[in-house]
Amino acid sequence: MTTQFSVADIELELYRYPAKQESNLQAWDAADEHLIKHLTEQQQTPCCTAIINDNFGAVTCSLTRQNNAWPLLVETDAKTSQLGTLQNLGRNQLPDDNIQWCNSRDLLPQRPELVLMKLPKNLNYLAHQLDRLSQVLAKGTTVYIGAKAKSINKALLQLLKQHLGPATASLTWKKTRVITCISDGTARPLPADTRWNVPEYQLMISNLSNVFAANKLDIGARIMLDNMPQGDFKSIVDLGCGNGILGLRAKQLFPDARLHFVDDSEMAIASARYNWQLNQLDNPDLEGEQACFHWDDCLTHLGDEVRPDLVLCNPPFHQGEAITDHIAWQMFLDALRRLADGGILHVVGNRHLAYHVKLQRIFKNCTTVASNGKFVILQAKKQVNKAKSTD
């Protein structure tokens, strides 16, 4: 794995988050390099700059390396991106007091004079981000967007024009291009969330723009909903919750349970929280908080008091555009550490991902609960700590 970032006389050591993850993926791509190269060629001087979708801080660290007083507004929907950026700032002995952190729902706290973006994979999310920018950017503000050359076409440039202002693309360098979009100064309305019913479970679901399965129940979640575990569960984690559909159904089945919804996406957590309220799932006979919502990297920062007896998990097998299974590994390992003795991890995944091999290795047991031509549902149980039980 390459960790030495070098472009335009900027030298950095960069890692994906967490630094010891089980993958050989590097923390930046050529589009990051192209953005920094382009800024250098433009002789860009420090000004209030918004950085959006900076996966692990390559752009943020580069500008801070150039001038550690460069005022930055760093917006991300992914907790791992925020944590990765902080990790790489620290590794390169760079300060972070020049940074204001922003999520993907709130308007930027001040008007930026320059915007640097990485093109997200989800174009609905891109449109949402552009609409938000249109509400704060002055007419004539430049937005530079780094992307793979193959992702740039007339339809994309038209989308940029529709939601923010006219756009052109640079020549290709290392199979990437930099789009220059100029704000036209017209504020667009923010998009409404997407709502749809799941009538067989009497649930209403609302999704924000960067949440997986934006307008329908995905087929992996559907087979999971049809094969929920049996037991007397009192503490349940919906790990990688997305819009929260699995946790909402769990609360219907186990009304005395307390739920924890966890996701790397801040928009997912906001959607899950709203869906809990929308479906009015609090049990009037149960005192105290019945649902907690955690924007987090898997179960990294949950309190020690959270010891679930059930973890529901529909793991992603990509991070941005990178196909990877390291997130599933981390989810399974975190579940093993967090589960109460005898607790269950209930997982759905594509058959070809061979999660049964990972679960058998981690938990020393794995049972197939259900399957179809594409998906399989697996269950692993945390074994009772015999040494502990005999104390």
C-alpha positions in Angstrom: 0.0 0.0 0.0 1.4 3.4 -1.0 1.3 6.0 1.8 3.5 8.7 0.4 1.5 11.5 -1.2 3.7 13.8 -3.3 2.4 16.5 -5.7 3.3 20.2 -6.4 6.1 20.0 -3.8 3.7 18.9 -1.1 4.9 15.8 0.7 2.5 13.9 3.1 2.1 10.5 4.7 -1.5 9.5 4.3 -3.5 6.5 5.5 -7.1 5.4 5.2 -9.1 5.2 8.4 -8.5 3.3 10.5 -4.7 3.1 9.8 -4.6 -0.6 10.7 -7.5 -1.6 8.6 -7.4 -4.9 6.7 -7.1 -3.5 3.2 -4.4 -2.4 0.7 -6.2 0.7 -0.5 -4.5 4.0 -0.4 -5.9 7.1 1.1 -6.2 9.3 -2.0 -6.6 9.0 -5.7 -5.4 10.9 -8.8 -8.3 13.2 -8.7 -7.0 14.5 -5.3 -3.6 15.0 -6.9 -5.2 16.8 -9.9 -7.1 19.2 -7.7 -3.9 20.2 -5.8 -1.9 20.4 -9.0 -4.6 22.7 -10.6 -4.6 25.0 -7.5 -0.9 25.3 -7.7 -1.0 26.1 -11.4 -3.7 28.8 -10.7 -1.4 30.2 -8.0 -4.3 30.1 -5.6 -3.7 32.1 -2.4 -5.4 31.3 1.0 -9.0 32.3 1.3 -12.1 31.0 3.0 -12.3 27.6 1.2 -15.0 24.9 1.5 -13.7 21.3 1.0 -16.4 18.8 0.2 -16.1 15.0 0.0 -12.4 14.8 0.9 -12.3 11.1 1.6 -9.4 10.9 4.1 -8.0 14.4 4.1 -5.6 14.6 1.2 -6.9 18.0 0.0 -7.4 19.3 3.6 -3.9 18.3 4.6 -2.4 19.7 1.4 -3.8 23.1 1.9 -2.9 23.1 5.6 0.6 22.1 4.6 0.9 25.0 2.2 -0.4 27.4 4.9 -1.5 26.2 8.3 -3.7 29.3 8.7 -5.7 28.6 5.5 -9.3 28.9 6.6 -11.2 25.7 5.8 -14.8 24.6 6.0 -14.6 20.8 5.7 -17.9 19.1 4.9 -18.4 15.4 5.0 -21.3 12.9 5.4 -18.9 10.1 6.4 -17.6 9.8 10.0 -14.6 7.8 8.7 -13.7 10.7 6.4 -13.7 13.1 9.4 -11.7 10.7 11.6 -9.4 9.9 8.7 -8.7 13.6 8.1 -7.9 14.2 11.7 -5.7 11.1 11.8 -3.7 12.3 8.8 -3.4 15.9 10.1 -2.0 14.4 13.3 0.4 12.0 11.5 1.8 14.9 9.5 2.0 17.2 12.5 -0.5 19.7 11.0 -2.9 21.8 13.1 -6.6 21.5 12.9 -7.6 24.9 14.4 -8.0 26.3 10.9 -10.9 23.9 10.2 -14.6 24.3 10.8 -16.4 20.9 10.4 -19.8 20.7 8.7 -22.2 17.9 8.0 -24.1 17.4 4.7 -27.4 18.8 5.9 -26.7 22.2 7.4 -25.8 25.2 5.3 -22.1 26.2 5.5 -21.6 28.6 8.5 -20.1 31.3 6.4 -19.8 32.2 2.7 -16.8 30.5 1.1 -14.7 32.3 -1.6 -13.6 29.0 -3.1 -15.0 25.5 -3.1 -13.1 22.2 -3.7 -15.0 19.0 -4.2 -14.5 15.4 -5.1 -17.3 14.1 -7.3 -19.5 11.7 -5.2 -20.7 8.5 -6.7 -24.4 9.3 -5.9 -25.6 12.0 -8.3 -28.7 12.7 -6.3 -26.4 13.5 -3.4 -24.3 15.8 -5.7 -27.5 17.7 -6.7 -28.3 18.1 -3.0 -24.8 19.5 -2.3 -25.0 21.9 -5.2 -28.4 23.2 -4.2 -27.0 23.9 -0.7 -24.0 25.7 -2.2 -26.3 27.8 -4.4 -27.9 29.2 -1.2 -24.6 30.6 0.2 -22.2 31.2 -2.8 -21.9 34.7 -4.2 -22.3 35.1 -8.0 -19.0 34.3 -9.7 -17.6 32.0 -6.9 -15.5 29.2 -8.4 -16.1 25.6 -7.6 -13.4 23.0 -8.6 -14.5 19.4 -8.8 -12.0 16.6 -9.2 -13.3 13.4 -10.9 -12.3 10.4 -13.0 -12.4 11.5 -16.7 -14.8 8.6 -17.5 -17.4 10.0 -15.1 -17.5 13.4 -16.8 -20.0 13.8 -19.7 -22.6 16.4 -21.0 -25.3 15.1 -18.7 -23.1 15.8 -15.6 -22.1 19.3 -16.8 -25.8 20.0 -17.5 -26.6 18.9 -13.9 -24.0 21.3 -12.6 -25.5 24.1 -14.6 -29.0 23.3 -13.5 -28.1 23.2 -9.8 -25.3 25.8 -9.5 -24.0 27.4 -12.6 -22.1 26.8 -16.0 -19.3 24.2 -15.9 -16.4 23.2 -18.1 -13.8 20.4 -17.8 -10.0 20.5 -18.0 -7.8 18.4 -20.1 -7.2 14.8 -18.8 -4.3 14.1 -16.5 -3.8 10.7 -15.0 -7.2 9.7 -16.3 -8.8 12.5 -14.2 -10.2 16.0 -15.0 -11.0 19.1 -13.0 -14.4 20.6 -13.6 -14.7 24.4 -13.1 -18.2 25.4 -12.2 -19.0 29.1 -11.6 -21.9 30.0 -9.3 -24.6 32.0 -11.0 -25.8 33.5 -7.7 -29.3 32.0 -7.9 -30.5 30.2 -4.8 -32.2 26.9 -5.4 -34.7 25.2 -3.0 -33.3 22.3 -1.1 -34.7 18.9 -2.1 -37.3 17.2 0.0 -36.6 13.9 1.5 -38.0 10.8 -0.3 -40.9 8.9 1.4 -42.3 5.5 0.7 -44.4 2.9 2.5 -43.6 -0.7 3.5 -47.2 -1.8 3.8 -46.5 -5.4 4.9 -44.9 -4.0 8.1 -47.0 -0.9 8.5 -43.9 1.3 8.3 -43.3 4.7 6.6 -39.7 5.3 5.5 -38.1 8.7 4.8 -34.6 8.9 3.1 -32.2 11.8 2.7 -30.2 12.0 -0.5 -27.1 10.1 0.5 -28.8 7.1 2.2 -28.6 3.7 0.5 -31.9 2.5 -1.2 -33.3 5.9 -1.6 -36.8 5.2 -2.7 -37.6 1.5 -2.2 -36.8 -1.4 0.1 -33.6 -3.0 -1.1 -33.7 -6.8 -1.7 -31.1 -7.6 0.9 -33.1 -5.8 3.6 -36.3 -7.5 2.4 -35.0 -11.0 3.0 -33.6 -9.9 6.3 -37.1 -8.5 7.3 -38.7 -11.8 6.3 -36.2 -13.8 8.5 -35.7 -11.8 11.7 -34.2 -13.7 14.6 -36.2 -15.2 17.4 -35.5 -14.6 21.1 -36.2 -12.3 24.1 -33.9 -9.4 23.1 -33.7 -6.4 25.4 -30.7 -4.5 23.8 -30.4 -4.4 20.0 -27.9 -2.7 17.6 -28.8 -1.9 14.0 -25.2 -1.7 12.7 -24.9 0.1 9.4 -28.5 1.1 9.9 -29.1 3.2 6.8 -32.6 4.5 7.1 -33.2 2.3 10.1 -35.6 -0.2 8.6 -34.1 -3.3 10.4 -34.1 -1.6 13.8 -37.6 -0.3 13.3 -38.9 -3.8 12.5 -36.9 -5.1 15.5 -38.7 -2.7 17.8 -42.1 -3.9 16.5 -41.1 -7.5 17.2 -39.4 -6.8 20.5 -41.3 -3.9 22.1 -39.3 -4.1 25.4 -36.0 -3.7 23.6 -33.8 -0.6 23.5 -32.3 0.2 20.2 -29.0 1.6 19.0 -28.8 2.8 15.4 -25.2 3.1 14.1 -24.0 4.3 10.7 -20.9 6.0 9.1 -23.3 8.3 7.2 -24.7 11.4 9.1 -27.6 11.5 6.7 -28.4 7.9 7.5 -28.5 8.6 11.2 -30.7 11.7 10.6 -33.0 9.5 8.5 -33.2 6.7 11.0 -33.9 9.2 13.8 -36.7 10.8 11.8 -38.1 7.4 10.9 -38.3 6.4 14.5 -40.3 9.5 15.3 -42.4 9.2 12.1 -43.5 5.6 13.0 -44.0 6.4 16.8 -42.3 3.3 18.0 -41.7 4.2 21.7 -43.3 1.7 24.0 -45.4 3.6 26.6 -44.8 0.9 29.1 -41.0 1.3 29.0 -39.3 4.1 30.9 -36.3 6.1 29.7 -34.8 6.5 26.3 -35.7 3.7 23.9 -33.6 4.6 20.9 -30.1 6.1 20.5 -28.5 7.2 17.3 -24.7 7.1 16.7 -22.8 8.7 13.8 -19.7 6.5 14.2 -17.2 4.2 12.6 -18.8 0.9 13.3 -19.0 0.4 17.1 -15.7 2.2 17.8 -17.0 4.9 20.2 -20.1 3.4 21.8 -20.1 3.5 25.6 -18.9 0.4 27.5 -22.4 0.2 29.0 -23.8 -0.8 25.5 -23.8 -4.7 25.6 -26.4 -5.8 23.1 -27.9 -9.3 23.0 -28.6 -8.8 19.3 -26.7 -7.1 16.5 -28.5 -6.7 13.1 -26.1 -6.1 10.2 -26.4 -5.5 6.5 -22.7 -4.7 5.7 -21.6 -2.5 2.8 -19.0 -4.0 0.5 -17.7 -0.7 -0.8 -16.2 2.5 0.6 -16.8 5.3 -1.9 -15.9 3.8 -5.2 -13.6 1.2 -3.7 -14.8 -2.4 -3.5 -13.6 -3.8 -0.1 -14.6 -6.3 2.6 -12.7 -4.6 5.4 -15.8 -2.8 6.7 -17.6 -6.1 7.1 -14.5 -7.5 9.0 -14.6 -4.5 11.3 -18.3 -4.8 11.9 -18.1 -8.5 12.8 -15.1 -7.9 15.1 -16.8 -5.0 16.8 -19.9 -7.0 17.2 -18.0 -9.9 18.9 -16.4 -7.4 21.3 -19.7 -5.6 22.1 -22.1 -8.5 22.3 -23.1 -9.9 25.7 -22.2 -13.5 26.3 -24.6 -15.6 24.3 -25.6 -12.6 22.1 -26.3 -13.0 18.4 -25.0 -11.4 15.3 -27.6 -11.6 12.5 -26.2 -10.8 9.1 -27.4 -10.6 5.5 -25.1 -10.5 2.5 -24.6 -11.5 -1.1 -23.8 -15.1 -1.4 -20.5 -14.5 -3.2 -19.1 -12.5 -0.4 -18.6 -15.7 1.7 -19.3 -14.0 5.0 -19.7 -17.5 6.6 -16.0 -17.9 6.3 -15.3 -14.7 8.2 -17.9 -15.4 10.9 -16.7 -18.9 11.5 -13.2 -17.6 11.9 -14.2 -14.8 14.3 -17.0 -16.4 16.3 -16.0 -20.1 15.9 -19.6 -20.8 14.8 -21.9 -19.8 12.0 -25.4 -21.0 11.1 -27.3 -20.4 7.8 -30.7 -19.1 8.6 -32.1 -18.5 5.1 -31.0 -18.0 1.6 -32.1 -17.4 -2.0 -30.4 -17.2 -5.3 -28.5 -14.0 -4.4 -28.5 -13.5 -0.6 -27.8 -15.5 2.5 -28.7 -14.8 6.1 -26.2 -16.0 8.7 -26.2 -16.1 12.4 -23.2 -16.3 14.8 -23.4 -16.5 18.6 -20.9 -15.1 21.0 -19.8 -18.0 23.2 -20.1 -17.7 27.0 -16.8 -16.8 28.7 -16.4 -19.9 30.8 -13.6 -18.4 32.9 -15.8 -15.4 33.7 -18.8 -17.5 34.5 -17.0 -19.5 37.1 -15.7 -16.5 39.0 
